[in-house]
Amino acid sequence: MPVYTQAMEIAADVGRVERCLIDPELMRRWLNPLLGCEALGSPTGQLGSRYRFFLRLPLISPSLDCVIAERAEGLVQWQFEGFFQGTDRWECRPQASGTLLVNRFEFSIPNPWVAAGFYLVAAELTRHDMRAQLRRLKAVAEALG
């Protein structure tokens, strides 16, 4: 099962960074512009909260239904099933200068055709996009003041 891990120091406390991970309005500000997110039910950001992430592509809009499967202060782990299956873990580690945010994306792709396309076209783009999302999240969290 592939695992992609990225980390970034953010000059904001754990609470502000965590808000960026669970508030759909703040999430829209740092997610990839092609990626949409909507709460399924009340967006509480707590264990069991459900969300749908979807790609805004011409002609198709593949989606992943996710649930917060692990939750603690400074920790949000999404579990998803769809064209990808796995987890997206976000962990806030307090630092003297703010927060170290660690993102760990662990997944499998059950459909061999989708998997082949992903590894041929999108694997490196996914790593690059994870880094870009962390930079955008950093900017949003630091601007919350």
VOGU-3710 file (C-alpha; in Angstrom, 3 decimals, decimal comma):
1> mpvytqamei> 0,000/0,000/0,000  1,609/3,324/-1,044  2,223/5,938/1,642  2,942/9,585/0,855  4,077/11,746/3,782  4,662/15,504/3,878  5,293/17,892/6,776  5,448/21,656/7,230  6,097/24,081/10,086  3,281/26,588/10,576
11> aadvgrverc> 3,527/29,738/12,674  0,130/29,163/14,300  -1,016/27,228/17,330  -2,476/23,730/17,075  -6,043/25,029/17,498  -5,868/27,296/14,441  -4,239/24,616/12,302  -6,793/22,056/13,443  -9,653/24,421/12,513  -8,295/24,481/8,957
21> lidpelmrrw> -8,551/20,677/8,851  -12,214/20,361/9,846  -14,018/23,579/8,874  -15,372/23,113/5,307  -15,179/26,858/4,579  -11,512/27,018/5,587  -10,826/23,739/3,755  -12,090/25,295/0,512  -9,377/27,939/0,862  -6,472/25,473/0,916
31> lnpllgceal> -7,660/22,385/-0,967  -6,671/21,961/-4,596  -9,002/24,237/-6,616  -10,152/21,172/-8,589  -11,153/19,414/-5,361  -14,481/20,179/-3,741  -15,610/19,245/-0,239  -19,063/19,114/1,274  -20,278/17,983/4,660  -22,745/15,107/4,643
41> gsptgqlgsr> -24,892/16,100/7,570  -23,679/18,488/10,238  -19,988/19,407/9,758  -18,909/18,888/13,362  -15,355/17,769/12,617  -15,709/15,043/15,229  -15,295/11,287/15,140  -17,850/9,872/12,705  -18,432/13,147/10,798  -18,956/12,455/7,095
51> yrfflrlpli> -17,808/14,465/4,093  -17,692/14,052/0,327  -14,643/15,103/-1,652  -15,039/15,380/-5,418  -12,910/16,305/-8,406  -14,247/19,054/-10,637  -13,261/17,700/-14,040  -14,861/18,263/-17,433  -17,621/15,711/-18,070  -17,021/13,690/-14,877
61> spsldcviae> -16,888/14,403/-11,167  -15,493/11,364/-9,332  -16,043/11,511/-5,592  -14,886/9,915/-2,365  -17,112/9,616/0,665  -15,026/10,023/3,801  -15,549/9,665/7,507  -13,411/10,985/10,340  -12,253/7,601/11,655  -9,758/8,833/14,250
71> raeglvqwqf> -9,982/12,093/16,147  -8,092/13,636/19,046  -6,819/17,111/19,815  -4,528/17,998/16,920  -5,328/14,797/15,012  -7,808/14,169/12,207  -7,747/10,956/10,218  -10,091/10,607/7,281  -10,999/7,151/6,012  -12,299/6,856/2,479
81> egffqgtdrw> -13,641/4,358/-0,008  -14,261/4,809/-3,709  -11,786/4,892/-6,557  -9,188/5,153/-3,728  -9,389/3,275/-0,438  -7,328/4,249/2,583  -6,656/7,059/5,013  -5,527/10,676/5,003  -4,017/11,473/8,414  -3,301/15,027/9,582
91> ecrpqasgtl> -1,350/15,382/12,819  -0,511/18,689/14,525  2,616/18,523/16,669  3,170/21,539/18,949  6,497/23,323/18,403  8,077/26,326/20,082  7,440/28,331/16,895  3,890/27,037/16,307  2,888/23,677/14,845  4,509/20,972/12,774
101> lvnrfefsip> 1,750/19,605/10,547  2,346/16,074/9,246  0,133/14,696/6,470  0,222/10,940/5,748  -1,798/9,678/2,768  -2,021/5,865/2,662  -4,117/4,258/-0,048  -4,827/1,463/-2,450  -6,589/1,605/-5,815  -8,714/-1,511/-6,283
111> npwvaagfyl> -9,477/-1,037/-9,989  -6,386/-2,052/-12,023  -7,235/0,360/-14,862  -7,611/3,299/-12,478  -4,406/2,228/-10,687  -2,451/2,058/-13,951  -3,684/5,516/-14,956  -2,857/6,930/-11,537  0,707/5,621/-11,496  1,287/6,612/-15,115
121> vaaeltrhdm> -0,135/10,126/-14,892  -1,037/11,284/-11,399  1,324/9,786/-8,793  3,957/12,515/-9,011  1,273/15,187/-9,384  -0,302/13,923/-6,155  2,958/14,348/-4,237  3,395/17,831/-5,681  -0,217/18,729/-4,853  0,152/17,528/-1,249
131> raqlrrlkav> 3,063/19,950/-0,823  1,110/22,794/-2,468  -1,892/22,122/-0,195  0,350/22,319/2,865  1,670/25,703/1,682  -1,901/26,976/1,165  -3,026/25,569/4,536  -0,048/27,272/6,190  -1,099/30,613/4,686  -4,719/30,177/5,802
141> aealg> -3,786/29,148/9,373  -1,245/31,945/9,774  -3,762/34,518/8,497  -6,433/33,492/11,046  -4,641/35,434/13,788
//
